[in-house]
């Protein structure tokens, strides 16, 4: 619970501070608020935290790296690779975590009656 509470303001503040173009910082912060709320609710959800929660956090870091490229971070291959890797594997963890939890919640009889 503590991570979810700290996560939202921390992500918004960091995102606001990253862009070099200060005129865009409020928009980045507003987007980051929704992003941080998504990650916090994923962390607190009934789905496996080590998959869904971690995947959501990876997605947040991916977006923060994108914002950082417009500010203090270099726009190079390594950062781009990190952005795409974190985004892809974050989404994969979210998807696999939700699907497996849903399948596990169904009874074996329901699973065998699928077409």
VEXDREN-477553 format. One record per residue: residue number from 1; x, y, z of N, C-alpha, C, O in turn. Coordinates in Angstrom, 1 decimal, m for minus. Atoms other than C-alpha are relative to their C-alpha. Last residue first. Layout:
<recs>
{pase: NUM; nc1: X; nc2: Y; nc3: Z; cac1: X; cac2: Y; cac3: Z; cc1: X; cc2: Y; cc3: Z; oc1: X; oc2: Y; oc3: Z}
...
</recs>
This chain:
<recs>
{pase: 115; nc1: 0.0; nc2: 0.6; nc3: 1.3; cac1: m14.6; cac2: m24.7; cac3: m28.1; cc1: 1.4; cc2: m0.1; cc3: m0.6; oc1: 1.5; oc2: m0.5; oc3: m1.8}
{pase: 114; nc1: m0.2; nc2: m1.0; nc3: 1.0; cac1: m14.1; cac2: m24.3; cac3: m24.4; cc1: 0.0; cc2: m0.6; cc3: m1.4; oc1: 0.4; oc2: m1.8; oc3: m1.5}
{pase: 113; nc1: 1.1; nc2: m0.1; nc3: 0.8; cac1: m15.7; cac2: m27.0; cac3: m22.2; cc1: 0.1; cc2: 1.1; cc3: m1.1; oc1: m0.8; oc2: 1.5; oc3: m1.8}
{pase: 112; nc1: 0.1; nc2: 1.1; nc3: 0.9; cac1: m12.4; cac2: m28.1; cac3: m20.7; cc1: m1.2; cc2: 0.1; cc3: m1.0; oc1: m1.2; oc2: m0.6; oc3: m2.0}
{pase: 111; nc1: m1.1; nc2: 0.0; nc3: 1.0; cac1: m11.7; cac2: m24.7; cac3: m19.2; cc1: m0.2; cc2: m1.1; cc3: m1.0; oc1: 0.1; oc2: m0.9; oc3: m2.2}
{pase: 110; nc1: 0.2; nc2: m1.1; nc3: 0.9; cac1: m15.1; cac2: m24.5; cac3: m17.5; cc1: 1.0; cc2: 0.0; cc3: m1.1; oc1: 0.7; oc2: 0.3; oc3: m2.3}
{pase: 109; nc1: 1.1; nc2: 0.4; nc3: 0.9; cac1: m14.7; cac2: m28.0; cac3: m16.0; cc1: m0.3; cc2: 1.1; cc3: m1.0; oc1: m0.5; oc2: 0.8; oc3: m2.2}
{pase: 108; nc1: m0.5; nc2: 0.8; nc3: 1.1; cac1: m11.3; cac2: m27.0; cac3: m14.7; cc1: m1.1; cc2: m0.5; cc3: m0.9; oc1: m0.8; oc2: m0.6; oc3: m2.1}
{pase: 107; nc1: 0.0; nc2: 1.4; nc3: m0.4; cac1: m12.9; cac2: m24.2; cac3: m12.7; cc1: 0.6; cc2: m0.8; cc3: m1.2; oc1: 0.4; oc2: m0.4; oc3: m2.3}
{pase: 106; nc1: 1.1; nc2: 0.8; nc3: 0.6; cac1: m12.0; cac2: m20.6; cac3: m13.6; cc1: 0.2; cc2: m1.5; cc3: 0.4; oc1: 1.3; oc2: m1.9; oc3: 0.7}
{pase: 105; nc1: 1.3; nc2: m0.2; nc3: m0.8; cac1: m9.9; cac2: m18.6; cac3: m11.2; cc1: m1.1; cc2: m0.8; cc3: m0.6; oc1: m2.1; oc2: m1.1; oc3: 0.1}
{pase: 104; nc1: m0.1; nc2: 0.7; nc3: m1.2; cac1: m6.7; cac2: m20.0; cac3: m12.7; cc1: m1.2; cc2: 0.1; cc3: 0.8; oc1: m1.6; oc2: m0.8; oc3: 1.6}
{pase: 103; nc1: 0.1; nc2: 1.4; nc3: 0.3; cac1: m7.6; cac2: m18.8; cac3: m16.1; cc1: 0.0; cc2: m0.9; cc3: 1.2; oc1: m0.7; oc2: m1.9; oc3: 1.4}
{pase: 102; nc1: 1.4; nc2: 0.2; nc3: 0.4; cac1: m8.3; cac2: m15.3; cac3: m14.9; cc1: m0.2; cc2: m1.5; cc3: m0.3; oc1: m1.2; oc2: m2.1; oc3: 0.1}
{pase: 101; nc1: 0.8; nc2: m0.1; nc3: m1.2; cac1: m5.0; cac2: m15.2; cac3: m13.0; cc1: m1.5; cc2: m0.3; cc3: m0.3; oc1: m2.1; oc2: m1.0; oc3: 0.5}
{pase: 100; nc1: m0.2; nc2: 1.2; nc3: m0.8; cac1: m3.2; cac2: m16.5; cac3: m16.1; cc1: m0.8; cc2: 0.0; cc3: 1.3; oc1: m1.3; oc2: m1.0; oc3: 1.7}
{pase: 99; nc1: 0.6; nc2: 1.2; nc3: 0.6; cac1: m4.8; cac2: m13.9; cac3: m18.3; cc1: 0.2; cc2: m1.2; cc3: 0.8; oc1: m0.7; oc2: m2.0; oc3: 1.0}
{pase: 98; nc1: 1.4; nc2: m0.1; nc3: 0.0; cac1: m4.1; cac2: m11.0; cac3: m15.9; cc1: m0.6; cc2: m1.3; cc3: m0.6; oc1: m1.5; oc2: m1.9; oc3: 0.0}
{pase: 97; nc1: 0.5; nc2: 0.1; nc3: m1.3; cac1: m0.5; cac2: m11.9; cac3: m15.3; cc1: m1.5; cc2: 0.0; cc3: 0.1; oc1: m2.1; oc2: m0.8; oc3: 0.9}
{pase: 96; nc1: m0.2; nc2: 1.4; nc3: m0.5; cac1: 0.3; cac2: m12.7; cac3: m18.9; cc1: m0.6; cc2: m0.1; cc3: 1.4; oc1: m1.2; oc2: m1.1; oc3: 1.8}
{pase: 95; nc1: 0.9; nc2: 0.9; nc3: 0.7; cac1: m1.1; cac2: m9.4; cac3: m20.0; cc1: 0.0; cc2: m1.4; cc3: 0.5; oc1: m1.0; oc2: m2.0; oc3: 0.8}
{pase: 94; nc1: 1.4; nc2: m0.3; nc3: m0.3; cac1: 0.5; cac2: m7.3; cac3: m17.4; cc1: m0.9; cc2: m0.9; cc3: m0.6; oc1: m1.8; oc2: m1.5; oc3: 0.0}
{pase: 93; nc1: 0.2; nc2: 0.5; nc3: m1.4; cac1: 3.9; cac2: m9.1; cac3: m17.8; cc1: m1.5; cc2: 0.3; cc3: 0.4; oc1: m2.1; oc2: m0.5; oc3: 1.1}
{pase: 92; nc1: 0.0; nc2: 1.4; nc3: 0.0; cac1: 3.8; cac2: m8.6; cac3: m21.6; cc1: m0.4; cc2: m0.6; cc3: 1.4; oc1: m1.2; oc2: m1.5; oc3: 1.6}
{pase: 91; nc1: 1.3; nc2: 0.3; nc3: 0.5; cac1: 2.9; cac2: m4.9; cac3: m21.2; cc1: m0.1; cc2: m1.6; cc3: 0.0; oc1: m1.2; oc2: m2.1; oc3: 0.3}
{pase: 90; nc1: 1.0; nc2: m0.4; nc3: m0.9; cac1: 6.0; cac2: m4.5; cac3: m19.0; cc1: m1.4; cc2: m0.3; cc3: m0.4; oc1: m2.2; oc2: m0.9; oc3: 0.4}
{pase: 89; nc1: 0.1; nc2: 1.0; nc3: m1.0; cac1: 8.1; cac2: m6.6; cac3: m21.3; cc1: m1.0; cc2: 0.4; cc3: 1.1; oc1: m1.5; oc2: m0.5; oc3: 1.8}
{pase: 88; nc1: 0.4; nc2: 1.3; nc3: 0.5; cac1: 7.3; cac2: m4.5; cac3: m24.3; cc1: m0.2; cc2: m1.0; cc3: 1.2; oc1: m1.2; oc2: m1.6; oc3: 1.3}
{pase: 87; nc1: 1.4; nc2: 0.0; nc3: 0.4; cac1: 7.5; cac2: m1.1; cac3: m22.5; cc1: m0.5; cc2: m1.4; cc3: m0.4; oc1: m1.6; oc2: m1.8; oc3: 0.0}
{pase: 86; nc1: 0.9; nc2: m0.1; nc3: m1.2; cac1: 10.6; cac2: m1.9; cac3: m20.6; cc1: m1.4; cc2: 0.1; cc3: m0.4; oc1: m2.3; oc2: m0.5; oc3: 0.3}
{pase: 85; nc1: 0.0; nc2: 1.2; nc3: m0.8; cac1: 12.3; cac2: m3.2; cac3: m23.7; cc1: m0.9; cc2: 0.1; cc3: 1.2; oc1: m1.6; oc2: m0.9; oc3: 1.5}
{pase: 84; nc1: 0.8; nc2: 1.0; nc3: 0.6; cac1: 11.1; cac2: m0.3; cac3: m25.9; cc1: 0.0; cc2: m1.3; cc3: 0.8; oc1: m1.0; oc2: m2.0; oc3: 0.9}
{pase: 83; nc1: 1.4; nc2: m0.4; nc3: 0.1; cac1: 12.3; cac2: 2.4; cac3: m23.5; cc1: m0.8; cc2: m1.1; cc3: m0.6; oc1: m1.8; oc2: m1.5; oc3: 0.0}
{pase: 82; nc1: 0.6; nc2: 0.1; nc3: m1.3; cac1: 15.5; cac2: 0.6; cac3: m22.7; cc1: m1.5; cc2: 0.3; cc3: 0.0; oc1: m2.3; oc2: m0.3; oc3: 0.6}
{pase: 81; nc1: 0.1; nc2: 1.5; nc3: m0.3; cac1: 16.4; cac2: 0.1; cac3: m26.3; cc1: m0.7; cc2: m0.2; cc3: 1.3; oc1: m1.5; oc2: m1.1; oc3: 1.5}
{pase: 80; nc1: 1.1; nc2: 0.5; nc3: 0.8; cac1: 15.7; cac2: 3.8; cac3: m26.9; cc1: m0.2; cc2: m1.4; cc3: 0.2; oc1: m1.4; oc2: m1.9; oc3: 0.2}
{pase: 79; nc1: 1.3; nc2: m0.5; nc3: m0.6; cac1: 17.9; cac2: 4.7; cac3: m24.0; cc1: m1.2; cc2: m0.4; cc3: m0.8; oc1: m2.2; oc2: m0.9; oc3: m0.2}
{pase: 78; nc1: 0.2; nc2: 0.7; nc3: m1.3; cac1: 20.7; cac2: 2.5; cac3: m25.3; cc1: m1.3; cc2: 0.4; cc3: 0.7; oc1: m2.0; oc2: m0.4; oc3: 1.2}
{pase: 77; nc1: 0.5; nc2: 1.3; nc3: 0.3; cac1: 20.4; cac2: 3.8; cac3: m28.9; cc1: m0.3; cc2: m0.7; cc3: 1.3; oc1: m1.4; oc2: m1.4; oc3: 1.4}
{pase: 76; nc1: m0.9; nc2: 1.0; nc3: 0.7; cac1: 20.7; cac2: 7.4; cac3: m28.0; cc1: m0.6; cc2: m1.4; cc3: 0.0; oc1: m1.7; oc2: m1.6; oc3: 0.4}
{pase: 75; nc1: 0.9; nc2: 0.8; nc3: 0.9; cac1: 18.6; cac2: 10.4; cac3: m27.1; cc1: 0.9; cc2: m0.9; cc3: m0.8; oc1: 1.2; oc2: m0.6; oc3: m1.9}
{pase: 74; nc1: m0.3; nc2: m0.1; nc3: 1.4; cac1: 20.7; cac2: 11.6; cac3: m24.1; cc1: m1.0; cc2: m0.9; cc3: m0.9; oc1: m1.5; oc2: m1.9; oc3: m0.4}
{pase: 73; nc1: m0.6; nc2: 1.3; nc3: 0.5; cac1: 19.0; cac2: 12.0; cac3: m20.8; cc1: 0.3; cc2: 0.2; cc3: m1.5; oc1: m0.4; oc2: 0.9; oc3: m2.2}
{pase: 72; nc1: m1.4; nc2: 0.3; nc3: m0.4; cac1: 18.6; cac2: 15.5; cac3: m19.2; cc1: 0.6; cc2: m1.3; cc3: m0.6; oc1: 1.8; oc2: m1.4; oc3: m0.6}
{pase: 71; nc1: m0.7; nc2: m0.9; nc3: m1.0; cac1: 15.6; cac2: 16.8; cac3: m21.0; cc1: 1.4; cc2: m0.5; cc3: 0.2; oc1: 2.2; oc2: m0.4; oc3: m0.6}
{pase: 70; nc1: 0.2; nc2: m1.4; nc3: 0.4; cac1: 13.6; cac2: 15.5; cac3: m24.0; cc1: 0.6; cc2: 1.0; cc3: 1.0; oc1: 0.4; oc2: 2.2; oc3: 0.9}
{pase: 69; nc1: m0.7; nc2: m0.3; nc3: 1.2; cac1: 15.1; cac2: 12.1; cac3: m23.5; cc1: m0.2; cc2: 1.4; cc3: m0.5; oc1: 0.6; oc2: 1.9; oc3: m1.3}
{pase: 68; nc1: m1.4; nc2: m0.3; nc3: m0.3; cac1: 13.9; cac2: 12.2; cac3: m19.9; cc1: 0.8; cc2: 0.3; cc3: m1.3; oc1: 1.8; oc2: 1.1; oc3: m1.2}
{pase: 67; nc1: 0.0; nc2: m1.4; nc3: m0.4; cac1: 10.3; cac2: 12.3; cac3: m21.0; cc1: 1.4; cc2: 0.5; cc3: 0.3; oc1: 1.8; oc2: 1.6; oc3: 0.0}
{pase: 66; nc1: 0.4; nc2: m0.8; nc3: 1.1; cac1: 10.8; cac2: 9.0; cac3: m22.9; cc1: 0.1; cc2: 1.5; cc3: 0.3; oc1: 0.6; oc2: 2.3; oc3: m0.4}
{pase: 65; nc1: m1.1; nc2: m0.1; nc3: 0.9; cac1: 12.7; cac2: 7.6; cac3: m20.0; cc1: m0.3; cc2: 0.8; cc3: m1.2; oc1: 0.6; oc2: 1.6; oc3: m1.7}
{pase: 64; nc1: m0.9; nc2: m1.0; nc3: m0.6; cac1: 9.8; cac2: 8.5; cac3: m17.7; cc1: 1.3; cc2: 0.1; cc3: m0.8; oc1: 1.8; oc2: 1.2; oc3: m1.0}
{pase: 63; nc1: 0.5; nc2: m1.3; nc3: 0.4; cac1: 7.5; cac2: 6.6; cac3: m20.2; cc1: 0.9; cc2: 1.1; cc3: 0.7; oc1: 1.1; oc2: 2.2; oc3: 0.0}
{pase: 62; nc1: m0.2; nc2: m0.2; nc3: 1.4; cac1: 9.6; cac2: 3.4; cac3: m19.9; cc1: m0.4; cc2: 1.5; cc3: m0.4; oc1: 0.3; oc2: 2.1; oc3: m1.2}
{pase: 61; nc1: m1.4; nc2: m0.4; nc3: 0.2; cac1: 9.8; cac2: 3.8; cac3: m16.1; cc1: 0.3; cc2: 0.2; cc3: m1.5; oc1: 1.0; oc2: 1.1; oc3: m1.9}
{pase: 60; nc1: m0.2; nc2: m1.4; nc3: m0.6; cac1: 6.0; cac2: 3.9; cac3: m15.9; cc1: 1.5; cc2: 0.4; cc3: m0.3; oc1: 1.7; oc2: 1.5; oc3: m0.8}
{pase: 59; nc1: 0.6; nc2: m0.9; nc3: 0.9; cac1: 5.7; cac2: 0.8; cac3: m18.2; cc1: 0.2; cc2: 1.5; cc3: 0.4; oc1: 0.4; oc2: 2.3; oc3: m0.4}
{pase: 58; nc1: m0.9; nc2: 0.0; nc3: 1.1; cac1: 8.1; cac2: m1.1; cac3: m16.0; cc1: m0.5; cc2: 1.0; cc3: m1.1; oc1: 0.3; oc2: 1.7; oc3: m1.7}
{pase: 57; nc1: m1.1; nc2: m0.8; nc3: m0.4; cac1: 6.0; cac2: m0.2; cac3: m13.0; cc1: 1.0; cc2: 0.2; cc3: m1.1; oc1: 1.6; oc2: 1.2; oc3: m1.3}
{pase: 56; nc1: 0.5; nc2: m1.4; nc3: 0.0; cac1: 2.9; cac2: m1.5; cac3: m14.7; cc1: 1.2; cc2: 0.9; cc3: 0.4; oc1: 1.3; oc2: 2.0; oc3: m0.2}
{pase: 55; nc1: 0.2; nc2: m0.4; nc3: 1.4; cac1: 4.7; cac2: m4.8; cac3: m15.5; cc1: m0.4; cc2: 1.5; cc3: m0.1; oc1: 0.1; oc2: 2.2; oc3: m0.9}
{pase: 54; nc1: m1.4; nc2: m0.2; nc3: 0.6; cac1: 5.9; cac2: m5.1; cac3: m11.9; cc1: m0.1; cc2: 0.5; cc3: m1.4; oc1: 0.7; oc2: 1.4; oc3: m1.8}
{pase: 53; nc1: m0.5; nc2: m1.2; nc3: m0.7; cac1: 2.3; cac2: m4.7; cac3: m10.6; cc1: 1.4; cc2: 0.4; cc3: m0.6; oc1: 1.7; oc2: 1.5; oc3: m0.8}
{pase: 52; nc1: 0.8; nc2: m1.1; nc3: 0.5; cac1: 0.9; cac2: m7.2; cac3: m13.2; cc1: 0.6; cc2: 1.3; cc3: 0.6; oc1: 0.8; oc2: 2.3; oc3: m0.1}
{pase: 51; nc1: 0.2; nc2: m0.1; nc3: 1.5; cac1: 3.6; cac2: m9.8; cac3: m12.8; cc1: m0.7; cc2: 1.3; cc3: m0.4; oc1: m0.1; oc2: 2.1; oc3: m1.1}
{pase: 50; nc1: m1.3; nc2: 0.2; nc3: 0.7; cac1: 5.0; cac2: m9.7; cac3: m9.3; cc1: m0.1; cc2: 0.0; cc3: m1.5; oc1: 1.0; oc2: 0.2; oc3: m2.1}
{pase: 49; nc1: m0.8; nc2: m1.2; nc3: 0.0; cac1: 1.8; cac2: m8.2; cac3: m8.1; cc1: 1.3; cc2: m0.2; cc3: m0.7; oc1: 1.8; oc2: 0.8; oc3: m1.3}
{pase: 48; nc1: m1.3; nc2: 0.2; nc3: m0.6; cac1: m0.4; cac2: m11.1; cac3: m9.1; cc1: 0.9; cc2: 1.2; cc3: m0.1; oc1: 1.2; oc2: 1.7; oc3: m1.2}
{pase: 47; nc1: m0.8; nc2: 0.8; nc3: 0.9; cac1: m3.9; cac2: m9.8; cac3: m9.9; cc1: 1.4; cc2: m0.1; cc3: 0.6; oc1: 1.8; oc2: 0.7; oc3: 1.5}
{pase: 46; nc1: 0.1; nc2: 1.4; nc3: m0.4; cac1: m6.2; cac2: m8.7; cac3: m7.1; cc1: 0.9; cc2: m0.9; cc3: m0.8; oc1: 1.1; oc2: m2.1; oc3: m0.5}
{pase: 45; nc1: 1.1; nc2: 0.8; nc3: 0.5; cac1: m5.2; cac2: m5.1; cac3: m7.7; cc1: 0.1; cc2: m1.4; cc3: 0.5; oc1: 1.0; oc2: m1.8; oc3: 1.3}
{pase: 44; nc1: 0.9; nc2: 0.3; nc3: m1.0; cac1: m3.0; cac2: m2.9; cac3: m5.5; cc1: m1.1; cc2: m1.0; cc3: m0.4; oc1: m2.0; oc2: m1.4; oc3: 0.4}
{pase: 43; nc1: m0.8; nc2: 0.6; nc3: m1.2; cac1: 0.0; cac2: m2.8; cac3: m7.8; cc1: m1.0; cc2: m0.5; cc3: 1.1; oc1: m0.7; oc2: m1.4; oc3: 1.8}
{pase: 42; nc1: m0.5; nc2: 1.3; nc3: 0.4; cac1: m2.3; cac2: m2.4; cac3: m10.8; cc1: 0.7; cc2: m0.6; cc3: 1.1; oc1: 0.6; oc2: m1.8; oc3: 1.4}
{pase: 41; nc1: 1.1; nc2: 1.0; nc3: m0.1; cac1: m4.1; cac2: 0.4; cac3: m9.0; cc1: 0.4; cc2: m1.4; cc3: m0.5; oc1: m0.1; oc2: m2.3; oc3: 0.0}
{pase: 40; nc1: 0.4; nc2: 0.2; nc3: m1.4; cac1: m0.8; cac2: 2.2; cac3: m8.4; cc1: m1.2; cc2: m1.0; cc3: 0.1; oc1: m1.2; oc2: m1.8; oc3: 1.0}
{pase: 39; nc1: m1.0; nc2: 0.9; nc3: m0.6; cac1: 0.4; cac2: 1.7; cac3: m12.0; cc1: m0.4; cc2: m0.3; cc3: 1.5; oc1: m0.2; oc2: m1.5; oc3: 1.9}
{pase: 38; nc1: 0.1; nc2: 1.4; nc3: 0.6; cac1: m2.8; cac2: 3.1; cac3: m13.4; cc1: 0.9; cc2: m0.9; cc3: 0.6; oc1: 0.6; oc2: m2.1; oc3: 1.0}
{pase: 37; nc1: 1.2; nc2: 0.6; nc3: m0.6; cac1: m2.7; cac2: 6.0; cac3: m11.0; cc1: m0.3; cc2: m1.4; cc3: m0.5; oc1: m0.7; oc2: m2.2; oc3: 0.2}
{pase: 36; nc1: m0.3; nc2: 0.4; nc3: m1.4; cac1: 0.9; cac2: 6.7; cac3: m12.0; cc1: m1.2; cc2: m0.6; cc3: 0.7; oc1: m1.1; oc2: m1.6; oc3: 1.4}
{pase: 35; nc1: m0.9; nc2: 1.1; nc3: 0.1; cac1: 0.0; cac2: 6.8; cac3: m15.7; cc1: 0.3; cc2: m0.6; cc3: 1.4; oc1: 0.3; oc2: m1.8; oc3: 1.6}
{pase: 34; nc1: 0.8; nc2: 1.1; nc3: 0.4; cac1: m3.0; cac2: 9.1; cac3: m15.1; cc1: 0.8; cc2: m1.3; cc3: m0.1; oc1: 0.4; oc2: m2.4; oc3: 0.3}
{pase: 33; nc1: 0.9; nc2: 0.2; nc3: m1.1; cac1: m0.8; cac2: 11.5; cac3: m13.1; cc1: m0.9; cc2: m1.3; cc3: m0.4; oc1: m1.0; oc2: m2.2; oc3: 0.5}
{pase: 32; nc1: m0.6; nc2: 0.9; nc3: m1.0; cac1: 1.9; cac2: 11.1; cac3: m15.7; cc1: m0.9; cc2: m0.3; cc3: 1.2; oc1: m0.7; oc2: m1.3; oc3: 1.8}
{pase: 31; nc1: m0.1; nc2: 1.4; nc3: 0.5; cac1: m0.3; cac2: 12.5; cac3: m18.4; cc1: 0.5; cc2: m1.0; cc3: 1.0; oc1: 0.0; oc2: m2.1; oc3: 1.2}
{pase: 30; nc1: 1.4; nc2: 0.4; nc3: 0.0; cac1: m1.0; cac2: 15.6; cac3: m16.2; cc1: m0.1; cc2: m1.5; cc3: m0.6; oc1: m0.8; oc2: m2.3; oc3: 0.0}
{pase: 29; nc1: 0.4; nc2: 0.3; nc3: m1.4; cac1: 2.7; cac2: 15.9; cac3: m15.4; cc1: m1.4; cc2: m0.5; cc3: 0.0; oc1: m1.7; oc2: m1.4; oc3: 0.7}
{pase: 28; nc1: m0.7; nc2: 1.2; nc3: m0.3; cac1: 3.7; cac2: 15.8; cac3: m19.1; cc1: m0.4; cc2: m0.5; cc3: 1.4; oc1: m0.7; oc2: m1.7; oc3: 1.6}
{pase: 27; nc1: 0.6; nc2: 1.1; nc3: 0.7; cac1: 1.1; cac2: 18.4; cac3: m19.8; cc1: 0.6; cc2: m1.4; cc3: 0.3; oc1: m0.1; oc2: m2.3; oc3: 0.4}
{pase: 26; nc1: 1.3; nc2: 0.3; nc3: m0.6; cac1: 2.4; cac2: 20.6; cac3: m17.0; cc1: m0.8; cc2: m1.1; cc3: m0.8; oc1: m1.4; oc2: m1.9; oc3: m0.1}
{pase: 25; nc1: m0.1; nc2: 0.7; nc3: m1.2; cac1: 6.0; cac2: 20.2; cac3: m18.3; cc1: m1.4; cc2: m0.3; cc3: 0.7; oc1: m1.6; oc2: m1.4; oc3: 1.2}
{pase: 24; nc1: 0.7; nc2: 1.3; nc3: 0.1; cac1: 5.3; cac2: 21.2; cac3: m21.9; cc1: 0.0; cc2: m0.8; cc3: 1.3; oc1: m0.7; oc2: m1.8; oc3: 1.4}
{pase: 23; nc1: 1.4; nc2: m0.3; nc3: 0.3; cac1: 6.1; cac2: 24.9; cac3: m21.3; cc1: m0.8; cc2: m1.3; cc3: m0.1; oc1: m2.0; oc2: m1.4; oc3: 0.1}
{pase: 22; nc1: 0.8; nc2: m0.2; nc3: m1.3; cac1: 9.2; cac2: 23.9; cac3: m19.4; cc1: m1.4; cc2: 0.2; cc3: m0.4; oc1: m2.3; oc2: 0.0; oc3: 0.5}
{pase: 21; nc1: 1.0; nc2: m1.1; nc3: 0.3; cac1: 10.8; cac2: 22.6; cac3: m22.6; cc1: m1.0; cc2: 0.1; cc3: 1.1; oc1: m1.9; oc2: m0.7; oc3: 1.3}
{pase: 20; nc1: m0.8; nc2: m1.3; nc3: 0.2; cac1: 13.8; cac2: 20.7; cac3: m21.1; cc1: m1.0; cc2: 1.1; cc3: m0.3; oc1: m0.7; oc2: 2.3; oc3: 0.1}
{pase: 19; nc1: m0.1; nc2: m0.6; nc3: 1.3; cac1: 11.3; cac2: 18.0; cac3: m19.9; cc1: 0.8; cc2: 1.3; cc3: 0.0; oc1: 0.7; oc2: 2.1; oc3: 0.9}
{pase: 18; nc1: m0.9; nc2: 0.6; nc3: 1.1; cac1: 12.3; cac2: 16.0; cac3: m16.8; cc1: 0.0; cc2: 0.9; cc3: m1.3; oc1: 1.1; oc2: 1.1; oc3: m1.8}
{pase: 17; nc1: m1.4; nc2: m0.5; nc3: 0.0; cac1: 11.0; cac2: 18.0; cac3: m13.8; cc1: 0.8; cc2: m0.4; cc3: m1.2; oc1: 1.8; oc2: 0.2; oc3: m1.5}
{pase: 16; nc1: 0.0; nc2: m1.4; nc3: 0.1; cac1: 7.3; cac2: 17.4; cac3: m14.3; cc1: 1.4; cc2: 0.6; cc3: m0.2; oc1: 1.6; oc2: 1.6; oc3: m0.9}
{pase: 15; nc1: 0.4; nc2: m0.3; nc3: 1.4; cac1: 7.9; cac2: 13.7; cac3: m14.9; cc1: m0.1; cc2: 1.5; cc3: m0.2; oc1: 0.3; oc2: 2.0; oc3: m1.3}
{pase: 14; nc1: m1.2; nc2: 0.3; nc3: 0.9; cac1: 9.8; cac2: 13.5; cac3: m11.6; cc1: m0.4; cc2: 0.3; cc3: m1.4; oc1: 0.5; oc2: 0.9; oc3: m2.1}
{pase: 13; nc1: m1.1; nc2: m1.0; nc3: m0.3; cac1: 7.0; cac2: 15.3; cac3: m9.7; cc1: 1.2; cc2: m0.3; cc3: m0.9; oc1: 1.7; oc2: 0.7; oc3: m1.6}
{pase: 12; nc1: 0.4; nc2: m1.3; nc3: 0.5; cac1: 4.2; cac2: 13.2; cac3: m11.3; cc1: 1.1; cc2: 1.0; cc3: 0.2; oc1: 1.4; oc2: 1.8; oc3: m0.7}
{pase: 11; nc1: 0.0; nc2: 0.1; nc3: 1.5; cac1: 6.0; cac2: 9.9; cac3: m10.7; cc1: m0.3; cc2: 1.4; cc3: m0.6; oc1: 0.3; oc2: 1.8; oc3: m1.5}
{pase: 10; nc1: m1.4; nc2: 0.1; nc3: 0.4; cac1: 6.7; cac2: 10.7; cac3: m7.0; cc1: 0.1; cc2: 0.0; cc3: m1.6; oc1: 1.0; oc2: 0.8; oc3: m2.1}
{pase: 9; nc1: m0.7; nc2: m1.3; nc3: 0.0; cac1: 3.2; cac2: 12.0; cac3: m6.4; cc1: 1.4; cc2: m0.1; cc3: m0.5; oc1: 1.9; oc2: 0.9; oc3: m1.1}
{pase: 8; nc1: 0.8; nc2: m1.0; nc3: 0.8; cac1: 1.6; cac2: 8.7; cac3: m7.6; cc1: 0.7; cc2: 1.4; cc3: 0.0; oc1: 1.1; oc2: 1.9; oc3: m1.0}
{pase: 7; nc1: m0.3; nc2: 0.1; nc3: 1.4; cac1: 4.3; cac2: 6.2; cac3: m6.4; cc1: m0.7; cc2: 1.2; cc3: m0.8; oc1: m0.1; oc2: 1.8; oc3: m1.6}
{pase: 6; nc1: m1.1; nc2: m0.8; nc3: 0.3; cac1: 4.2; cac2: 7.2; cac3: m2.7; cc1: 0.2; cc2: 0.1; cc3: m1.5; oc1: 0.7; oc2: 1.1; oc3: m2.0}
{pase: 5; nc1: 0.2; nc2: m1.4; nc3: m0.5; cac1: 0.7; cac2: 6.0; cac3: m2.1; cc1: 1.1; cc2: 0.9; cc3: m0.4; oc1: 0.9; oc2: 2.0; oc3: m0.8}
{pase: 4; nc1: 1.0; nc2: m0.6; nc3: 0.8; cac1: 1.1; cac2: 2.9; cac3: m4.3; cc1: m0.2; cc2: 1.4; cc3: 0.4; oc1: m0.5; oc2: 2.3; oc3: m0.4}
{pase: 3; nc1: m0.6; nc2: m0.3; nc3: 1.3; cac1: 4.4; cac2: 2.0; cac3: m2.6; cc1: m1.0; cc2: 0.7; cc3: m0.9; oc1: m0.7; oc2: 1.7; oc3: m1.6}
{pase: 2; nc1: m0.8; nc2: m1.2; nc3: m0.1; cac1: 2.8; cac2: 2.4; cac3: 0.9; cc1: 0.6; cc2: 0.3; cc3: m1.4; oc1: 0.7; oc2: 1.5; oc3: m1.7}
{pase: 1; nc1: 0.8; nc2: m1.2; nc3: 0.0; cac1: 0.0; cac2: 0.0; cac3: 0.0; cc1: 0.9; cc2: 1.3; cc3: 0.0; oc1: 0.6; oc2: 2.2; oc3: m0.7}
</recs>
